[in-house]
Amino acid sequence: MFMENLNKFQEKYGFIVGRNPKMLRLLNAAQKIAKKNITVLILGETGTGKEVLARYIHAISKRGSLPFWAFNCGAFTNNLLESELFGHEKGSFTGATGRKKGIFELAHKGTLFLDELDTASQAIQIKLLRVLETGEFLRIGGEELCKVDVRIISATNSDLEKR
C-alpha cells in the first residue's frame, strides 16, 4: 500500500523519491500520519521539501480530494498576517471596505499549510492556538464567532528548541 500511494503521488506531482532508506522511512511515517486527523509540524532546512511533504500528507489523507492551501507567514507584516489568516470586517481598519474571509475560512474542510509559522508574533500565535484547540476565531473587528474544520500542517526552518 505504501509504495502504491507513493507511486501514484510521484506520477501526479513529479515527486521523485528514489530508494534512499531514510527518505522511504520518512514517507512511510507520513503515510501513517496522513490517516490521522492531527496537526503536524515539519522541521527542516530551507529547500528540503517541507511543502512537498505537506502536499503528500494531504494527498493521501481523507481530505485529499479537498483544497490544499499553502501560506507563507513570513511574507507578511504582523498586521497584514492577522487579516490574511482570520479575515476582517468592513470598517475594522483603514481600507477595510468590506468583509474579507481569511485563509482559515477558505481552507474549511481541507488542509492549510502554514510555512515559517515561527515568524508570526506571539499574539498571532496565541490566536492560532485557539483555532487549533477549538476551531474557532473572530475576524478582525468581528463579533461573530467563526468555526472551521481545517487540518493544519505547519513548517519552519528554525531550530525551535534553541529559540
C-alpha positions, -999 to +999 in steps of 0.1 A: +000+000+000+028+024+009+046+020-024+013+022-044+004+055-028+039+068-033+040+058-070+006+075-076+018+107-060+051+106-079+032+103-112+007+130-104+032+156-090+065+146-104+077+139-069+109+119-073+120+100-042+144+073-053+152+045-029+170+062-001+161+043+031+159+075+052+135+091+027+114+059+024+111+058+063+101+094+063+074+088+037+062+057+054+058+077+086+040+104+066+016+078+053+007+068+089+003+104+100-019+111+070-045+086+082-050+106+115-067+139+117-039+156+136-019+187+134+016+182+120+049+203+124+076+197+098+111+209+107+139+212+081+163+235+064+152+257+036+149+238+003+144+204+019+109+199+006+087+207+036+058+218+014+062+188-009+059+166+022+029+185+034+012+181+000+020+143+001+004+140+036-027+159+023-030+140-009-031+106+008-053+117+037-091+116+039-090+153+030-070+146-002-099+155-026-105+188-007-085+220-010-048+223+000-038+259+008-001+268+012+005+301+031+039+316+040+036+335+072+070+351+068+058+370+037+035+394+057+038+420+084+020+410+116-010+434+109-015+420+074-008+384+085-036+386+111-060+398+084-049+372+059-053+344+084-085+354+101-102+378+078-117+411+087-150+430+088-159+462+069-145+493+087-123+473+111-093+493+099-084+520+072-090+504+039-113+476+050-142+484+026-159+451+031-159+417+048-129+395+038-126+358+045-093+348+059-073+317+048-088+296+076-123+301+062-111+295+027-094+262+037-125+249+056-127+211+053-093+210+036-057+213+047-038+245+055+000+245+052+015+273+073+051+279+064+075+299+085+049+299+113+076+309+138+078+344+122+043+353+135+041+374+166+033+359+199-002+375+198-010+358+165+004+325+177-019+326+207-049+332+183-036+303+162-035+281+193-072+289+199-080+278+163-061+246+168-078+238+201-114+248+193-116+255+155-130+290+164-118+325+158-130+361+153-123+381+122-106+414+129-133+438+140-158+409+142-183+400+168-195+367+152-175+336+161-163+317+130-160+279+132-138+259+108-127+223+103-092+226+089-062+203+092-031+223+099+004+213+087+030+239+097+067+241+090+098+261+099+134+261+091+142+275+126+157+254+154+127+258+178+145+241+207+172+268+206+147+296+203 
